Amino acid sequence: MNRPEPAALPEEALEERFLAATGPGGQNVNKVATAVQLRLDVFALRLAPDVFARLKGLAGSRWTSDGGIIVTARRFRTREANRADARERLAEMIAAAHVRPERRIKTKPSKAAKTRRVEAKARAGAIKRGRGKPAVD
């Protein structure tokens, strides 16, 4: 499936918190809060019901009980890079929710395919019957 283009996020729907990160950064990790926790108020986006439902499924455990999505980014050493990473991931998630999945078209096996399957089963059964102990007369 194609990767959707990230959507622009309204600033009034976002809330950022910076926290101490783990991972790369050496002693800097202990001193500076570089990880970012980005919270999005989904209701502020005014999404269509089907998009809202898909977004809720995509968010999974990041979905909060009050209708928000929390994304934590701590991959990089700087606040700016983590901030950009969190916003990009959130925008991609929203863009992916706007993509309507294609409907599956049900198919049936042809009559010839059904016949071949039944004949193959009969052959396999005959082979298995031939493997039994010989009959004592």
N, C-alpha and C positions, 0 to 999 in steps of 0.2 A: 504494500500500500504506500502511496506517496506521503512524504513528510509534509504536513501542513505548515503554512507560514505562521510564525508567532504573531499573536494579536497584541495590539497596544493596550496596556493596562491603565485604567484611570487612577491617578494618584490618590484621590479621595477614598478609594476602596482599599488602599494598601496601608499596612502598619508594619513598621520594622522594629526589631529588637536585636541588639548586638549582645552576644554572649561569648564566654571563653570557649575557644575551640580546642579540639584535640588534633593530633596529626602534625604536619610539617610546620616548622616555624622556630624550632629550638626554644631558647628561653623566652622568646617573644610571645609564645603561646601562653606562658604563665602570667605575663604582664598586661597584654592587650586583648580586648574582646574583639576578635576578628570574625567570628562566625556570625552569620545573620539568620534570623528567624523572621521570615516574611509571612504576614497573615493577610489573606484576601477575604473581604466580605463579598460573598458570591451574590447575595441579593442586590448589591449595588450595581451589578453588571446587567441586571434585567434581561436574563437569558430566556429563550423559549423553553417550554417544558421538556421537550425531547433533548435539547442540548444540556439542560440542567441535569437531567437523569444520567446522561452519558458522562458528564463531568463528575458527578458524584461517584460513579463506578470507577472512573479513571483515578480519582483522588484516593480512593480506598481508605487506609488508616490515617491519611493526612486530613480527612474531612472531620470537622468538629461538630458537636451537637447543636451549636447555634448557627450553622450554615456558613462556616468559614473553612478555608483551606490553609494549612500551615506547611510551608516549605522551609527546610533548614539547609543552609549551604555552608560547608566548612572545608571545601576541597582546596582552597587557595590560602596563601599566607596573608593577603591583604583584605581589608574590609571592602574596598571598591570591587575587587574581583569576585568575592563571595556574593556581594550585593547584585552584581550583574548576572552571575550564575543563577541565583535564586529567581530573579525576574525573568530570565530567559526560560528556565524550566517551567515556571508557572504559565508564561505566555504560550509555550508549546503545548502544555496540557489543555489550555482553554481552546487553542486552535484545533487540537485533535478531537475535542468534544464537539466541535462544529461540523466535523466530517461525518456524514450520514453513512452507516454501513450499507453495503449492497445487499439486497435481498437474495436469499438463496432460492434458486428455482429447482423444485422437486423434479426428479427424473425417475423413470421406471425402466427396469431391464427389458430388453426386447424378448419376444416369444422364443426366438432362436437361442438367445442367451440362457433363458430358463431351461430349455430342452437340453442344451449342452451341459448345464450344471447338474441336472437330474441324471443324465447318462453317465457323467463322471462319477457321481455318487454310487450309481449301480455298479460300475466297474470296480471302484474301490471296495465296495461291499463283497463282490465276488472274489476278489483277491484275498480279503480277510477271511472269508469262509474257507478258502483253500488252505489256509494256514493251520486249521484245527487238526486234532488228532485223527488219524485214519479210523474209519468205522470198522469194528470187528464183526465179521459175518458168521 
